[in-house]
Amino acid sequence: MLNKIGKYTAILMMCGMCGCASTVNDEGAQGESSTLESYNRAMFSFNNKVDKYVLRPVAKGYKAVTNDYVRQRVSNFFNNIDEPISAANHILQGEFADSGNNLGRFAINTTIGLVGLFDVASSMGLEKNKTGFDETLATWCVPDGPFIILPIVGPSTPRAATGFVVDGYSSPSYWIAQESGGEDAWLVYYGVSGLKYLNLYAENMSLLESLEEGSIDYYEAVKSMYLQNRSKLKACGTSENGSADYDFDMGDMDDMDNY
């Protein structure tokens, strides 16, 4: 059941992106034609309403019943789960030492760090070096494609969305749910994933509110921030990675501090 839902979701995302990508003009990889911008603004408006009436109230409720310490433990746990994904992608990028670093972090934090609740590895000199299939495609010179707003997911590009789907299927939480969830595997996986992104959203909610309040055109502000952040990703044919000034990718948890 989980496989079927995941596959249908991936197919719908890919089809939607291909349809929108076909409208791109000669403005460049992330330029928008008038048709694509119209779609993006309409979907952005829809997402904003979902955010206002559903996601934000839920996130505020979540923050009300938790504290910074608890949310950091949740953040650390999911960061640890993602370490094998980073390790695999570092290998695909030809960065074997970084892959070893990720595996070392995973082993230490899973054991001494109590299944990743505490980031013990950082205090031992093994710093986080997160990556994903999106960056792997970038090092393989796969074009980013046009900026696009996806339903619920929000700002993305065809390459970013592809990386998001592949990383999702690569996640240990997906395979654990497959093995232990039985007929309810999809409920287990999406429940766990929901907690991950709810926790992340709660930590970034004030940033989004400040951006919306201080923007004349909220859509353009979000687009600019997202694309500036993506410009810090690894470039075609190189393993060097710049650090983002901020992180607006809702699939990434690097912006959270460790305790």
C-alpha positions as CSV (number, residue, x, y, z in Angstrom):
1,M,0.0,0.0,0.0
2,L,2.8,2.4,0.9
3,N,4.6,1.6,-2.3
4,K,1.5,2.3,-4.4
5,I,0.7,5.7,-2.6
6,G,4.4,6.7,-2.9
7,K,4.6,5.8,-6.6
8,Y,1.4,7.6,-7.4
9,T,2.5,10.7,-5.5
10,A,5.9,10.7,-7.3
11,I,4.3,10.3,-10.7
12,L,1.8,13.1,-10.1
13,M,4.7,15.4,-9.0
14,M,6.8,14.5,-12.0
15,C,3.9,15.0,-14.5
16,G,3.0,18.3,-13.0
17,M,6.5,19.6,-13.2
18,C,7.0,18.4,-16.8
19,G,3.8,20.2,-17.8
20,C,4.9,23.4,-16.2
21,A,8.5,23.1,-17.4
22,S,7.3,23.1,-21.0
23,T,6.2,26.7,-20.6
24,V,9.6,28.0,-19.7
25,N,10.9,30.7,-22.1
26,D,14.5,31.8,-22.8
27,E,14.9,33.6,-19.4
28,G,17.2,30.7,-18.2
29,A,17.0,27.6,-16.1
30,Q,14.9,29.3,-13.4
31,G,13.1,31.9,-15.4
32,E,9.3,32.0,-15.5
33,S,7.1,32.4,-18.5
34,S,3.8,34.2,-17.9
35,T,1.9,30.9,-17.9
36,L,4.2,29.4,-15.3
37,E,4.2,32.5,-13.1
38,S,0.3,32.5,-13.2
39,Y,0.3,28.8,-12.1
40,N,2.9,29.5,-9.4
41,R,1.1,32.5,-8.0
42,A,-2.2,30.5,-7.9
43,M,-0.7,27.5,-6.2
44,F,1.2,29.8,-3.8
45,S,-2.1,31.5,-2.9
46,F,-3.6,28.0,-2.3
47,N,-0.7,26.9,-0.2
48,N,-0.8,30.1,1.8
49,K,-4.4,29.5,2.7
50,V,-3.6,25.9,3.8
51,D,-0.8,27.3,5.8
52,K,-3.0,30.0,7.5
53,Y,-6.0,27.8,8.3
54,V,-4.4,24.3,8.8
55,L,-0.6,24.1,9.2
56,R,0.0,27.2,11.3
57,P,-2.6,26.5,13.9
58,V,-1.3,22.9,14.2
59,A,2.3,24.1,14.5
60,K,1.3,26.6,17.1
61,G,-0.5,23.9,19.1
62,Y,2.6,21.7,18.7
63,K,4.8,24.4,20.1
64,A,2.4,25.0,23.0
65,V,2.7,21.4,24.2
66,T,6.5,21.1,23.6
67,N,9.6,23.2,24.5
68,D,12.9,23.9,22.8
69,Y,14.6,20.9,24.4
70,V,11.9,18.5,23.2
71,R,11.9,19.9,19.6
72,Q,15.7,19.7,19.5
73,R,15.6,16.0,20.4
74,V,13.1,15.5,17.6
75,S,15.3,17.4,15.2
76,N,18.4,15.4,16.2
77,F,16.6,12.1,15.8
78,F,15.5,12.9,12.2
79,N,18.9,14.3,11.4
80,N,20.4,11.1,12.5
81,I,18.0,9.0,10.4
82,D,19.1,11.0,7.3
83,E,22.8,10.3,7.9
84,P,22.8,7.1,5.7
85,I,21.2,9.1,2.9
86,S,23.9,11.7,3.1
87,A,26.6,8.9,3.2
88,A,25.2,7.3,0.0
89,N,25.0,10.5,-1.9
90,H,28.5,11.6,-0.8
91,I,29.7,8.3,-2.5
92,L,27.8,9.2,-5.6
93,Q,29.5,12.6,-5.6
94,G,32.9,11.0,-5.2
95,E,33.4,12.3,-1.6
96,F,34.4,9.1,0.2
97,A,35.8,10.7,3.3
98,D,32.6,12.7,3.8
99,S,30.6,9.5,3.4
100,G,32.7,7.9,6.2
101,N,32.1,10.9,8.3
102,N,28.3,10.4,7.9
103,L,28.5,6.7,8.7
104,G,30.7,7.5,11.8
105,R,28.1,10.1,13.0
106,F,25.3,7.6,12.5
107,A,27.0,4.8,14.4
108,I,28.0,7.1,17.3
109,N,24.7,9.0,17.6
110,T,22.6,5.9,17.2
111,T,24.4,4.2,20.1
112,I,26.0,6.7,22.5
113,G,23.5,9.4,21.4
114,L,20.5,7.3,22.2
115,V,19.1,6.6,18.7
116,G,20.1,10.1,17.7
117,L,18.4,12.2,20.3
118,F,21.8,13.7,21.2
119,D,24.4,14.8,18.7
120,V,27.4,13.3,20.5
121,A,29.4,12.9,17.2
122,S,29.7,16.7,16.8
123,S,31.4,17.0,20.2
124,M,33.8,14.3,19.0
125,G,34.8,16.3,15.9
126,L,32.5,14.7,13.4
127,E,30.5,17.7,12.1
128,K,27.3,17.4,10.1
129,N,27.8,17.4,6.4
130,K,24.3,16.8,5.0
131,T,23.6,16.3,1.3
132,G,21.0,14.6,-0.8
133,F,20.2,13.4,-4.3
134,D,19.4,16.9,-5.4
135,E,23.0,17.9,-4.9
136,T,24.2,14.6,-6.4
137,L,22.3,15.5,-9.6
138,A,23.9,19.0,-9.4
139,T,27.4,17.5,-9.4
140,W,26.4,15.4,-12.3
141,C,25.5,18.6,-14.2
142,V,21.7,17.9,-14.3
143,P,20.0,21.3,-14.9
144,D,17.9,22.7,-12.0
145,G,14.9,23.6,-14.2
146,P,12.3,26.3,-13.6
147,F,11.2,27.6,-10.2
148,I,7.8,26.0,-9.4
149,I,5.4,25.9,-6.5
150,L,4.2,22.4,-5.7
151,P,1.0,21.7,-3.8
152,I,1.6,21.7,0.0
153,V,5.4,21.1,-0.5
154,G,5.9,24.7,-1.7
155,P,8.9,26.2,-3.5
156,S,10.8,23.7,-5.6
157,T,12.4,23.0,-9.0
158,P,12.2,19.8,-11.1
159,R,15.6,18.7,-9.8
160,A,14.8,19.6,-6.2
161,A,11.5,17.7,-6.3
162,T,13.2,14.7,-7.9
163,G,15.8,14.7,-5.1
164,F,13.0,15.0,-2.5
165,V,11.2,11.9,-3.9
166,V,14.4,9.8,-4.2
167,D,15.6,10.8,-0.7
168,G,12.1,9.9,0.7
169,Y,12.3,6.4,-0.8
170,S,15.9,6.1,0.4
171,S,15.1,7.0,4.0
172,P,15.5,4.3,6.7
173,S,12.2,5.4,8.1
174,Y,10.5,4.3,4.8
175,W,12.1,0.9,4.9
176,I,11.4,0.4,8.6
177,A,7.8,1.2,8.0
178,Q,7.7,-1.2,5.1
179,E,9.1,-4.1,7.2
180,S,7.1,-3.4,10.4
181,G,4.0,-1.6,9.4
182,G,2.2,-4.4,7.5
183,E,-1.0,-3.1,5.9
184,D,-0.7,0.1,7.8
185,A,2.9,0.8,6.6
186,W,1.8,4.0,4.8
187,L,0.2,5.3,8.0
188,V,3.4,4.6,9.9
189,Y,5.6,6.3,7.3
190,Y,3.5,9.4,6.7
191,G,2.9,9.7,10.5
192,V,6.6,9.8,11.1
193,S,7.3,12.1,8.2
194,G,4.5,14.4,9.4
195,L,6.2,14.7,12.8
196,K,9.5,15.5,11.1
197,Y,8.1,18.3,9.0
198,L,5.8,19.6,11.7
199,N,8.8,20.0,14.0
200,L,10.7,21.7,11.2
201,Y,7.8,24.0,10.3
202,A,7.3,25.0,14.0
203,E,11.0,26.0,14.2
204,N,10.8,28.1,11.1
205,M,7.3,29.6,11.5
206,S,8.5,32.9,12.9
207,L,10.8,33.4,9.9
208,L,7.9,32.9,7.5
209,E,5.6,35.2,9.5
210,S,8.3,37.9,9.5
211,L,8.9,37.5,5.8
212,E,5.2,37.8,5.0
213,E,4.7,40.8,7.2
214,G,7.7,42.7,5.7
215,S,7.1,41.9,2.1
216,I,5.3,43.9,-0.5
217,D,5.1,40.8,-2.7
218,Y,5.2,37.7,-0.5
219,Y,5.5,35.4,-3.5
220,E,8.5,37.2,-4.9
221,A,10.2,37.4,-1.5
222,V,9.8,33.6,-1.0
223,K,11.0,32.9,-4.6
224,S,14.1,35.1,-4.1
225,M,15.0,33.6,-0.8
226,Y,14.6,30.1,-2.1
227,L,16.7,30.6,-5.2
228,Q,19.4,32.4,-3.3
229,N,19.6,29.5,-1.0
230,R,19.8,27.1,-3.9
231,S,22.7,29.1,-5.4
232,K,24.8,27.8,-2.5
233,L,24.4,24.2,-3.5
234,K,27.2,22.3,-5.1
235,A,28.0,23.3,-8.7
236,C,28.2,21.2,-11.8
237,G,31.3,19.0,-11.8
238,T,32.6,20.1,-8.4
239,S,32.4,18.7,-4.9
240,E,32.9,22.1,-3.2
241,N,29.9,23.2,-1.3
242,G,29.2,26.8,-0.1
243,S,27.2,27.3,3.1
244,A,23.8,29.0,2.8
245,D,23.1,32.2,4.6
246,Y,19.7,30.8,5.6
247,D,17.8,27.6,4.8
248,F,14.3,27.9,3.4
249,D,14.2,24.4,2.0
250,M,11.4,22.7,4.1
251,G,13.0,19.4,3.5
252,D,16.2,20.3,5.2
253,M,16.9,20.6,8.9
254,D,20.4,22.0,8.9
255,D,19.4,25.4,10.2
256,M,18.5,24.0,13.6
257,D,21.2,24.3,16.2
258,N,22.4,21.3,18.2
259,Y,22.4,21.0,21.9
